[in-house]
Amino acid sequence: MPQPLHHYRRFSIAPMLEWTDRHYRYFARLMSSQTLLYTEMVTTGAILFGKGDYLEYNTEEHPLALQLGGSDPQALAQCAKLAAERGYDEINLNVGCPSDRVQNGRFGACLMAEPQLVADCVKAMQDVVDIPVTVKTRIGIDEQDSYPFLTDFIDTVSATGCNTFIIHARKAWLNGLSPKENREIPPLDYPRVYQLKQDFPQLNISVNGGIKSFEEMATHLEQLDGVMVGREAYQNPYLLAEVDQRLYGIDKPTLTRDEVVDLMLPYIERHLQQGGRLNHITRHMTGLYQGIAGGRRWRRYLSENAHKADAGIEVVLAARDSVSSFPPSVG
Ligand SMILES: Cc1cc2nc3c(=O)[nH]c(=O)nc-3n(C[C@H](O)[C@H](O)[C@H](O)COP(=O)(O)O)c2cc1C
């Protein structure tokens, strides 16, 4: 990682459960060397008491942040220490996820109502690691959606020395909306995030929520330090092939979609040799040809064939061939 971590915050990919696993992150990293990647949220319970290795990643993924879910300062500190020892570049605390499961465990967005507890959690982690501890949050929860509510939260948490916040620019309704609805229904309020940066100019602030195009990113970056993109980076991953050039000013050729597939093949082969299933990886690649003629054939071929027990890289190559096969499909 030749630059300080803040350099890479200009563009980050949001933590997304089931989506931003290590296979997706490897795939994303092939297209962009600069993007800051986030893991899926991992709970302290999973790390401390779970059976698998929840901190596993590929070394190619750096710079890489681990997102933790939890609200017990000691458990979070223990996990942060383990993660730092494993080489993660940042620990991020989830104060934005509204799911019921998460509320019962008292973490995620409901913690916005307890800024001192969040500060205690951040402090406990900072005390045991040298890497940055950051917070991803919303602009409010339920009826607590005033600007002073948000600034009180930021004031209290930043008093620990935490200087990096990622703000999903909509509030969360903790009851009544599903997590999916909570990513769509509460309106986006970007000016509120801009205001926050003006009032806390010393903090590094990234905005998240609903960002799709480079034009939108450029507008946000006029006011803020970074943009975090979630669904668009997953559903239309080829956008990542231009991030280094357009957002970091790096002069390099843009990979073609076919080249991205080529670069994935050795990784896929390794995974298969280790007994892994093809679709564990290809499920993250189905959006690669989105928006071009034949893109649907790629998606369909993979979803019909990659789950089969003996599916190998020939499936990926055939799916790629189908993109350019004739007669041209409508898309
Ligand atoms: C499938 C999925 C899983 C998500 N999981 C997490 C998570 O683990 N932690 C988190 O902080 N946010 C999670 N989110 C929310 C995203 O990080 C992001 O805040 C949200 O999708 C808004 O950004 P976008 O409009 O660019 O997608 C998830 C979103 C999706 C679509």
The ligand as an SDF file (V2000), in Angstrom:
LIG
                    3D

 31 33  0  0  0  0  0  0  0  0999 V2000
  -27.0190   -7.0060   -0.1390 C   0  0  0  0  0  0  0  0  0  0  0  0
  -26.6100   -5.8660    0.7730 C   0  0  0  0  0  0  0  0  0  0  0  0
  -25.9810   -6.1500    1.9630 C   0  0  0  0  0  0  0  0  0  0  0  0
  -25.5620   -5.1050    2.8080 C   0  0  0  0  0  0  0  0  0  0  0  0
  -24.8370   -5.4080    3.9320 N   0  0  0  0  0  0  0  0  0  0  0  0
  -24.3120   -4.3940    4.6750 C   0  0  0  0  0  0  0  0  0  0  0  0
  -23.3970   -4.6490    5.7300 C   0  0  0  0  0  0  0  0  0  0  0  0
  -23.0030   -5.7940    5.9940 O   0  0  0  0  0  0  0  0  0  0  0  0
  -22.9270   -3.5820    6.4390 N   0  0  0  0  0  0  0  0  0  0  0  0
  -23.3120   -2.2990    6.1560 C   0  0  0  0  0  0  0  0  0  0  0  0
  -22.8510   -1.3640    6.8080 O   0  0  0  0  0  0  0  0  0  0  0  0
  -24.1590   -2.0340    5.1510 N   0  0  0  0  0  0  0  0  0  0  0  0
  -24.6420   -3.0410    4.4020 C   0  0  0  0  0  0  0  0  0  0  0  0
  -25.4270   -2.7490    3.3140 N   0  0  0  0  0  0  0  0  0  0  0  0
  -25.7050   -1.3430    2.9730 C   0  0  0  0  0  0  0  0  0  0  0  0
  -24.6220   -0.8090    2.0200 C   0  0  0  0  0  0  0  0  0  0  0  0
  -23.3510   -0.8320    2.6320 O   0  0  0  0  0  0  0  0  0  0  0  0
  -24.9480    0.6340    1.5930 C   0  0  0  0  0  0  0  0  0  0  0  0
  -24.9380    1.4560    2.7340 O   0  0  0  0  0  0  0  0  0  0  0  0
  -26.3050    0.7500    0.9110 C   0  0  0  0  0  0  0  0  0  0  0  0
  -26.5060   -0.2930   -0.0290 O   0  0  0  0  0  0  0  0  0  0  0  0
  -26.4550    2.1160    0.2000 C   0  0  0  0  0  0  0  0  0  0  0  0
  -25.4690    2.2920   -0.7840 O   0  0  0  0  0  0  0  0  0  0  0  0
  -25.7750    2.0470   -2.3630 P   0  0  0  0  0  0  0  0  0  0  0  0
  -27.0100    2.8480   -2.6820 O   0  0  0  0  0  0  0  0  0  0  0  0
  -24.5610    2.5450   -3.0780 O   0  0  0  0  0  0  0  0  0  0  0  0
  -26.0290    0.5850   -2.5290 O   0  0  0  0  0  0  0  0  0  0  0  0
  -25.8540   -3.7640    2.4690 C   0  0  0  0  0  0  0  0  0  0  0  0
  -26.5010   -3.5030    1.2540 C   0  0  0  0  0  0  0  0  0  0  0  0
  -26.8740   -4.5370    0.4040 C   0  0  0  0  0  0  0  0  0  0  0  0
  -27.5370   -4.2160   -0.9240 C   0  0  0  0  0  0  0  0  0  0  0  0
  1  2  1  0
  2  3  1  0
  2 30  2  0
  3  4  2  0
  4  5  1  0
  4 28  1  0
  5  6  2  0
  6  7  1  0
  6 13  1  0
  7  8  2  0
  7  9  1  0
  9 10  1  0
 10 11  2  0
 10 12  1  0
 12 13  2  0
 13 14  1  0
 14 15  1  0
 14 28  1  0
 15 16  1  0
 16 17  1  0
 16 18  1  0
 18 19  1  0
 18 20  1  0
 20 21  1  0
 20 22  1  0
 22 23  1  0
 23 24  1  0
 24 25  2  0
 24 26  1  0
 24 27  1  0
 28 29  2  0
 29 30  1  0
 30 31  1  0
M  END
$$$$
